[in-house]
């Protein structure tokens, strides 16, 4: 996809709805043994990049440093599913404390009545976190959304 196509897809109301939902992404990457992995993980769209956070010693961090190619989907579980598919490369940086993107991703799933306790707990637990960012979308990388309703929004 061309950059303007990526922007058009990600600006679509359906894609925006999926990106703001509490649905976890299903991240796919190659493990160190060469076999694919697919894991659920929270994410945050910051307007230019998808950001996922985890502990620095998570197996996915080492795997993505070796092979940064990733794909993920955010999709609904209801009939006539809505699907956002993303493919690109990942960049990883280790940050001190809890990245704001982790908190933003978590806020989508943690209720307001539980938020203060949740935030205090993660700040006490995580002294460092790995921040995984989508680094490149280009002609060989694509973002796609699908609405399986007959009156498609495409």
Protein Blocks (a to p, Z undefined) as FASTA:
>chain_A
ZZklmmmmmmpmklmmmmmmmbdcddddddfkopacddddddddehjaccddddfklmkl
mmmmmmmcdcdddddfbehiadddddddddddddehjdfklmmmmmmmmcfklmmmmmmm
mmmmmmbdcddddfbdcfkbccddddfbfklcZZ
